[in-house]
């Protein structure tokens, strides 16, 4: 007897070369795993279930994967846009007054936002992750988590643009120990939903000695390394000044380029550097919306795909991207890369959809567990309503328009049901595991209090402040 069968739906299994559409399909689940996938008539003939979910005029597909997100910055949404000094002039003044409680409150709303647009797996890369991870357990999401490790003091507001970051080894060790404690307390917890990685923030933000220590620990624990790489001209400037090398050649020199590395952004990577990284077996994580807004740059994803398919999409963070919605990321990624190539045929919708499902799962070392609808895999699924205006009309012949509409038209609000590890965490767009209204109310209050602290304690000489004073905002 199965726990439930979702039947009569249009299945996007993500099996095979493309997206694996089954027009009248069913998925049966027992415990936290998929038991059967097939034609509805065959599945209901062979299996019985405690519950049947009718998915007529609905899409059933794997849950989406956000391969890079800083949920702890959610409370800073919209405070650092439209500037060429996003981090130092826009973000750091508010980071001075950001508390751990602010991070927890903002993180919860960030995760809620993402779940409601179909994200079931998060690579959450932030601090203090020992606290933030509790939001994932509360809501019921799948998460690959790590503490963000660096050797930099918290207060860098007085640092001039281009000046070398000061390193404090004691800070690095403190953050490293937090990552190790996270590993010891949370790895494979919550029925295996929570897994842990090592999280160096970037090669420019810590010493060679600490980078090598992190690498050795990743090998000891047999886990992956989640790290910003060539994420901006700030990083390259720091690397040249400190080591006389750009980020990727430096990482190659110290043995970092291999299958363990999840390299985020590659904003400033050259074609040659991108190929070197891709051929090494490392993963590239592309955050199109964030990098487009922050830097006005389209990272070298097309160049990476020339040598590797280990490419996944991430939403990054709310103060840079402004939203954490993987439907938004899919559309941004497709459009920006078509414009960059001046070729509408590149980055087709089916390939983009793989970058947030099966290709993402494989890139993150989870391809054997999630990313497609296949018997034996974890039951992480979403159901979307095809009667929403964005999905009308539904045409199967002579051309199937479902996948292009999911990538170029859907907004995430079409998602009505979210299932993670065999558990329903959202039905009819109502979250079942957390009080959404209370979480949002808390975030509004915390955001207002943070803004008041910042205005009284910090010199807010930011571009947005200038625009506001000039009457533009």
C-alpha positions as CSV (number, residue, x, y, z in Angstrom):
1,X,0.0,0.0,0.0
2,X,1.4,3.4,-1.1
3,X,1.1,6.5,1.0
4,X,-0.2,8.5,-2.0
5,X,-0.6,8.5,-5.8
6,X,-0.6,11.7,-7.8
7,X,-2.5,10.8,-11.0
8,X,-3.9,12.2,-14.3
9,X,-1.2,14.8,-14.5
10,X,1.3,15.9,-17.2
11,X,4.5,14.6,-15.8
12,X,7.9,16.2,-16.5
13,X,10.1,13.4,-15.3
14,X,13.5,15.0,-16.3
15,X,14.6,11.5,-17.3
16,X,16.4,10.9,-20.7
17,X,18.1,13.5,-22.9
18,X,15.5,16.2,-22.5
19,X,12.6,16.7,-20.0
20,X,10.8,13.3,-20.3
21,X,7.2,14.4,-20.7
22,X,4.4,11.9,-19.9
23,X,1.1,13.4,-20.9
24,X,-1.2,11.3,-18.6
25,X,1.0,10.1,-15.8
26,X,1.0,9.1,-12.2
27,X,3.6,9.1,-9.4
28,X,3.3,6.7,-6.4
29,X,5.1,7.4,-3.2
30,X,5.8,5.3,-0.2
31,X,7.6,6.8,2.8
32,X,10.1,9.4,1.5
33,X,10.7,7.7,-1.9
34,X,9.1,7.4,-5.3
35,X,7.8,3.9,-5.7
36,X,6.4,4.1,-9.3
37,X,6.2,6.4,-12.2
38,X,4.1,5.6,-15.3
39,X,0.8,5.9,-17.2
40,X,-2.1,6.7,-14.9
41,X,-4.1,3.7,-16.1
42,X,-1.2,1.3,-15.3
43,X,-0.2,2.7,-12.0
44,X,-3.8,2.8,-10.5
45,X,-4.3,-0.8,-11.8
46,X,-1.2,-2.1,-10.1
47,X,-1.1,-0.1,-6.9
48,X,-3.4,1.0,-4.1
49,X,-2.8,4.1,-1.9
50,X,-4.1,5.7,1.3
51,X,-4.5,9.0,-0.6
52,X,-5.1,9.9,-4.3
53,X,-4.3,13.4,-5.6
54,X,-6.0,14.3,-8.9
55,X,-3.6,16.3,-11.1
56,X,-5.9,16.8,-14.1
57,X,-4.8,20.0,-16.0
58,X,-1.7,20.2,-13.7
59,X,2.0,19.6,-14.1
60,X,3.9,17.3,-11.8
61,X,7.7,17.7,-11.8
62,X,10.7,17.5,-9.6
63,X,11.1,20.3,-7.1
64,X,13.4,23.1,-8.1
65,X,17.0,23.4,-6.8
66,X,18.5,26.7,-5.7
67,X,22.2,26.0,-5.9
68,X,23.4,29.2,-4.2
69,X,21.5,31.3,-1.7
70,X,22.3,33.4,1.3
71,X,19.0,33.3,3.2
72,X,20.5,35.2,6.2
73,X,20.5,38.4,4.1
74,X,16.8,38.4,3.4
75,X,16.0,41.3,5.7
76,X,18.2,43.6,3.6
77,X,16.1,43.2,0.4
78,X,16.2,46.3,-1.8
79,X,18.7,48.3,0.2
80,X,21.7,48.0,-2.1
81,X,20.7,48.3,-5.7
82,X,21.7,50.5,-8.7
83,X,25.2,51.1,-7.6
84,X,28.7,50.1,-8.9
85,X,29.9,49.6,-5.3
86,X,27.2,47.1,-4.2
87,X,29.1,45.5,-1.4
88,X,31.2,48.2,0.2
89,X,29.0,51.3,-0.4
90,X,25.6,49.6,-0.4
91,X,25.6,46.5,1.8
92,X,28.3,46.9,4.4
93,X,26.7,50.0,6.1
94,X,23.7,47.9,6.9
95,X,25.7,44.8,7.9
96,X,27.1,46.8,10.7
97,X,23.8,46.8,12.5
98,X,22.5,43.4,11.3
99,X,21.9,41.0,14.2
100,X,21.7,37.2,14.3
101,X,18.0,37.5,15.1
102,X,17.6,39.7,12.0
103,X,19.2,37.0,9.9
104,X,16.9,34.3,11.3
105,X,13.8,36.4,10.7
106,X,14.9,37.3,7.1
107,X,16.0,33.8,6.3
108,X,12.6,32.3,7.3
109,X,10.7,34.7,4.9
110,X,13.3,34.0,2.1
111,X,12.7,30.3,2.4
112,X,9.0,30.8,2.4
113,X,9.2,32.9,-0.7
114,X,11.3,30.3,-2.5
115,X,9.1,27.3,-1.4
116,X,6.0,29.1,-2.7
117,X,7.6,29.3,-6.1
118,X,8.6,25.7,-6.2
119,X,12.1,25.5,-4.6
120,X,12.5,22.3,-2.6
121,X,16.3,22.1,-2.2
122,X,18.6,25.0,-1.1
123,X,22.3,25.3,-1.0
124,X,22.3,27.8,1.9
125,X,25.7,29.5,2.3
126,X,25.7,31.9,5.2
127,X,26.3,32.7,8.9
128,X,25.3,31.8,11.6
129,X,24.3,28.6,9.8
130,X,24.0,26.7,13.1
131,X,20.9,28.9,13.7
132,X,19.7,29.4,10.1
133,X,19.5,25.7,9.5
134,X,16.7,25.5,12.0
135,X,14.5,27.4,9.5
136,X,15.0,24.6,7.0
137,X,14.0,22.0,9.5
138,X,11.0,24.0,10.6
139,X,9.6,24.4,7.0
140,X,10.7,21.0,5.9
141,X,13.0,21.8,3.0
142,X,16.0,19.9,1.7
143,X,19.2,21.9,2.3
144,X,23.0,21.6,1.6
145,X,24.3,24.0,4.2
146,X,27.7,25.5,5.3
147,X,29.1,28.2,7.4
148,X,30.6,31.0,5.4
149,X,34.3,31.0,6.4
150,X,36.6,34.0,6.1
151,X,39.4,35.8,8.1
152,X,37.9,39.3,7.9
153,X,36.7,41.5,10.8
154,X,32.9,42.1,10.9
155,X,33.3,45.9,10.6
156,X,34.9,46.9,7.3
157,X,32.9,50.0,6.7
158,X,36.0,52.2,6.9
159,X,38.0,50.2,4.4
160,X,38.7,52.2,1.2
161,X,37.7,50.6,-2.1
162,X,40.6,48.7,-3.5
163,X,42.5,48.5,-0.1
164,X,43.7,45.0,0.9
165,X,41.3,43.2,3.2
166,X,42.8,42.7,6.7
167,X,43.1,39.1,7.8
168,X,42.7,37.8,11.3
169,X,43.6,34.1,11.7
170,X,41.6,33.8,14.9
171,X,38.4,34.9,13.1
172,X,39.1,32.3,10.4
173,X,39.5,29.5,13.0
174,X,36.4,30.6,14.8
175,X,34.3,30.3,11.6
176,X,36.0,27.1,10.6
177,X,35.1,25.6,13.9
178,X,31.5,26.7,13.4
179,X,31.4,24.9,10.1
180,X,32.8,21.8,11.7
181,X,30.3,21.9,14.5
182,X,27.6,22.3,11.9
183,X,28.9,19.2,10.2
184,X,29.0,17.2,13.4
185,X,25.5,18.3,14.5
186,X,23.5,18.4,11.3
187,X,25.1,16.3,8.5
188,X,22.4,13.7,7.4
189,X,19.9,14.9,10.0
190,X,16.2,15.2,9.4
191,X,16.0,11.8,7.6
192,X,18.9,12.9,5.4
193,X,17.3,16.2,4.3
194,X,20.1,18.3,5.8
195,X,23.6,17.7,4.5
196,X,26.7,19.8,5.1
197,X,29.5,21.3,3.0
198,X,32.6,23.3,3.6
199,X,32.1,27.0,2.9
200,X,35.1,29.3,2.3
201,X,33.7,32.6,1.3
202,X,36.3,33.3,-1.4
203,X,40.0,32.9,-2.2
204,X,40.5,36.6,-1.6
205,X,38.9,36.6,1.9
206,X,41.2,34.1,3.6
207,X,44.9,33.0,3.7
208,X,46.4,30.2,1.7
209,X,46.9,28.3,5.0
210,X,43.2,28.4,5.9
211,X,42.2,27.5,2.3
212,X,44.4,24.4,2.4
213,X,43.0,23.4,5.8
214,X,39.5,23.6,4.5
215,X,40.5,21.5,1.5
216,X,42.0,18.8,3.8
217,X,38.8,18.8,5.9
218,X,36.6,18.4,2.8
219,X,38.6,15.4,1.9
220,X,38.4,14.0,5.4
221,X,34.6,14.4,5.5
222,X,34.2,13.4,1.8
223,X,32.1,16.5,1.2
224,X,32.1,19.4,-1.4
225,X,33.4,22.9,-1.1
226,X,31.0,25.8,-1.8
227,X,32.9,29.0,-2.7
228,X,32.7,32.3,-4.5
229,X,35.2,32.2,-7.4
230,X,36.2,35.2,-9.6
231,X,33.0,36.8,-8.4
232,X,34.0,40.4,-9.2
233,X,36.7,42.8,-10.0
234,X,37.1,43.4,-6.2
235,X,38.2,39.8,-5.9
236,X,40.6,39.8,-8.8
237,X,42.1,43.1,-7.5
238,X,42.7,41.5,-4.1
239,X,44.2,38.3,-5.6
240,X,46.6,40.2,-7.9
241,X,47.8,42.4,-5.0
242,X,48.2,39.6,-2.5
243,X,49.4,36.7,-4.7
244,X,50.2,38.1,-8.1
245,X,47.7,35.6,-9.6
246,X,44.1,35.7,-10.7
247,X,41.6,33.5,-8.7
248,X,41.4,30.4,-11.0
249,X,45.1,30.0,-11.7
250,X,45.8,30.4,-8.0
251,X,43.2,27.8,-7.1
252,X,44.6,25.4,-9.7
253,X,48.1,25.9,-8.2
254,X,47.0,24.9,-4.7
255,X,44.9,21.9,-5.9
256,X,41.4,23.2,-5.5
257,X,40.1,22.5,-9.0
258,X,38.4,19.1,-8.8
259,X,34.9,17.6,-8.4
260,X,34.6,18.8,-4.9
261,X,34.5,22.5,-5.8
262,X,31.2,24.3,-6.4
263,X,32.5,27.5,-7.9
264,X,29.9,30.3,-7.7
265,X,29.6,33.2,-10.2
266,X,32.8,33.2,-12.3
267,X,31.8,36.8,-13.1
268,X,35.4,37.9,-14.0
269,X,36.7,34.5,-15.3
270,X,38.2,34.5,-18.8
271,X,37.2,32.0,-21.4
272,X,40.5,30.1,-20.8
273,X,40.0,30.1,-17.0
274,X,36.4,28.9,-17.4
275,X,37.5,26.0,-19.5
276,X,40.2,25.1,-17.1
277,X,37.7,25.0,-14.2
278,X,35.1,23.1,-16.2
279,X,37.6,20.4,-17.4
280,X,38.7,19.9,-13.8
281,X,35.3,18.4,-12.9
282,X,34.3,21.4,-10.7
283,X,30.7,22.7,-10.8
284,X,29.8,26.2,-11.9
285,X,26.9,27.9,-10.2
286,X,25.3,30.7,-12.2
287,X,23.3,33.5,-10.5
288,X,22.1,35.5,-13.5
289,X,19.7,37.8,-11.8
290,X,22.0,38.8,-9.0
291,X,25.1,39.4,-11.2
292,X,23.0,41.2,-13.8
293,X,21.7,43.6,-11.1
294,X,24.9,44.0,-9.1
295,X,27.5,44.0,-11.9
296,X,25.7,44.4,-15.2
297,X,27.7,41.3,-16.4
298,X,26.7,38.0,-17.9
299,X,29.0,35.3,-16.5
300,X,30.6,32.8,-18.9
301,X,28.0,30.0,-18.6
302,X,28.1,29.4,-22.4
303,X,31.8,29.0,-22.3
304,X,31.5,26.6,-19.3
305,X,29.0,24.4,-21.1
306,X,31.4,23.9,-24.0
307,X,33.4,21.6,-21.7
308,X,31.1,20.5,-18.9
309,X,27.4,20.1,-18.0
310,X,28.0,20.6,-14.3
311,X,26.1,23.9,-14.3
312,X,23.4,24.8,-11.8
313,X,21.4,28.0,-11.2
314,X,21.2,29.9,-7.9
315,X,19.3,33.0,-6.8
316,X,22.1,34.4,-4.6
317,X,20.7,36.9,-2.1
318,X,17.8,39.3,-1.6
319,X,19.8,42.5,-1.3
320,X,21.4,41.8,-4.7
321,X,18.8,39.8,-6.7
322,X,15.8,41.1,-4.8
323,X,13.9,37.8,-5.2
324,X,14.6,34.1,-4.6
325,X,12.4,32.6,-7.3
326,X,13.9,30.0,-9.6
327,X,11.4,30.7,-12.4
328,X,12.8,34.2,-12.4
329,X,16.3,32.8,-12.7
330,X,15.4,30.5,-15.5
331,X,14.0,33.3,-17.6
332,X,16.8,35.7,-16.8
333,X,19.4,33.1,-17.7
334,X,17.9,32.3,-21.0
335,X,17.3,35.9,-22.1
336,X,20.7,37.3,-21.0
337,X,22.6,34.5,-22.7
338,X,20.6,34.8,-25.9
339,X,21.4,38.5,-25.9
340,X,25.1,37.9,-25.2
341,X,25.4,35.4,-28.0
342,X,23.1,37.3,-30.3
343,X,21.5,34.0,-31.0
344,X,17.9,33.0,-29.9
345,X,18.7,29.3,-30.3
346,X,21.2,29.1,-27.4
347,X,20.0,28.2,-23.9
348,X,16.8,26.6,-25.0
349,X,14.0,26.2,-22.4
350,X,14.5,22.4,-22.0
351,X,18.1,22.9,-21.2
352,X,17.3,25.7,-18.7
353,X,14.8,23.5,-16.9
354,X,17.5,20.8,-16.5
355,X,19.7,23.5,-14.8
356,X,17.3,23.7,-11.9
357,X,16.5,20.0,-11.7
358,X,18.5,17.0,-12.8
359,X,21.6,18.8,-14.0
360,X,21.7,20.8,-10.8
361,X,21.2,17.7,-8.7
362,X,24.2,16.0,-10.4
363,X,26.3,19.1,-10.1
364,X,25.7,19.3,-6.4
365,X,26.4,15.6,-5.8
366,X,22.7,14.7,-5.3
367,X,21.9,13.3,-8.7
368,X,21.4,9.8,-7.2
369,X,18.7,11.2,-4.8
370,X,16.8,14.0,-6.4
371,X,16.3,16.0,-9.6
372,X,14.0,13.6,-11.5
373,X,10.9,11.5,-11.1
374,X,12.4,8.0,-11.0
375,X,11.5,5.1,-8.7
376,X,13.9,4.9,-5.8
377,X,14.6,8.6,-5.7
378,X,13.5,10.9,-2.9
379,X,10.0,12.2,-3.3
380,X,10.7,15.9,-3.8
381,X,8.0,17.2,-6.2
382,X,5.9,20.2,-7.1
383,X,2.4,20.4,-8.8
384,X,1.6,23.5,-10.9
385,X,-1.8,24.6,-12.1
386,X,-2.2,24.8,-15.9
387,X,-5.3,26.8,-15.6
388,X,-3.4,29.9,-14.5
389,X,-3.4,32.6,-17.3
390,X,0.4,32.3,-17.7
391,X,0.1,28.7,-18.8
392,X,-2.8,29.1,-21.2
393,X,-3.2,27.5,-23.7
394,X,-1.8,24.0,-23.2
395,X,-0.8,22.5,-26.6
396,X,0.7,19.1,-27.0
397,X,0.6,18.7,-30.8
398,X,2.1,19.5,-33.3
399,X,4.3,21.4,-30.9
400,X,4.3,21.0,-27.1
401,X,4.4,24.5,-25.6
402,X,4.6,23.4,-21.9
403,X,8.3,23.7,-21.3
404,X,8.8,27.1,-23.1
405,X,5.8,28.4,-21.1
406,X,7.3,27.2,-17.8
407,X,10.6,29.0,-18.5
408,X,9.5,32.1,-20.3
409,X,6.0,32.7,-18.9
410,X,5.5,31.1,-15.5
411,X,6.1,33.3,-12.4
412,X,6.1,30.7,-9.6
413,X,2.6,31.5,-8.4
414,X,1.4,28.6,-10.6
415,X,2.9,26.2,-8.0
416,X,0.1,25.0,-5.8
417,X,1.6,21.9,-4.0
418,X,5.1,21.3,-2.7
419,X,6.3,17.9,-1.5
420,X,9.7,17.3,0.1
421,X,10.9,13.9,1.3
422,X,7.4,12.5,0.8
423,X,5.8,15.2,3.0
424,X,3.3,17.8,1.8
425,X,4.6,21.2,3.0
426,X,2.3,23.3,0.8
427,X,-1.1,22.6,-0.5
428,X,-3.4,24.9,-2.4
429,X,-0.7,27.5,-1.9
430,X,-1.1,27.3,1.9
431,X,2.1,26.4,3.8
432,X,1.4,23.6,6.3
433,X,4.6,23.8,8.4
434,X,4.9,27.4,9.4
435,X,2.7,30.5,10.0
436,X,3.4,32.6,6.9
437,X,1.6,35.7,8.1
438,X,3.4,35.7,11.4
439,X,6.8,35.3,9.7
440,X,6.0,38.2,7.4
441,X,4.8,40.4,10.2
442,X,8.0,39.7,12.2
443,X,10.2,40.5,9.1
444,X,8.4,43.9,8.6
445,X,9.1,44.8,12.2
446,X,12.7,43.6,12.1
447,X,13.3,45.5,8.9
448,X,12.0,48.8,10.2
449,X,14.0,48.4,13.4
450,X,17.2,47.7,11.4
451,X,16.6,50.7,9.2
452,X,16.2,52.9,12.3
453,X,19.4,51.6,13.8
454,X,21.3,52.1,10.6
455,X,20.1,55.7,10.2
456,X,21.2,56.7,13.6
457,X,24.4,54.7,13.9
458,X,25.9,54.5,10.4
459,X,26.9,57.0,7.8
460,X,24.6,56.0,5.0
461,X,26.4,57.6,2.1
462,X,25.0,55.2,-0.4
463,X,23.8,55.7,-4.0
464,X,20.2,54.9,-3.0
465,X,20.3,57.5,-0.3
466,X,21.5,60.1,-2.8
467,X,18.7,59.2,-5.2
468,X,16.2,59.4,-2.4
469,X,17.5,62.9,-1.4
470,X,17.2,64.0,-5.0
471,X,13.6,62.9,-5.1
472,X,13.9,60.0,-7.4
473,X,12.8,57.4,-4.8
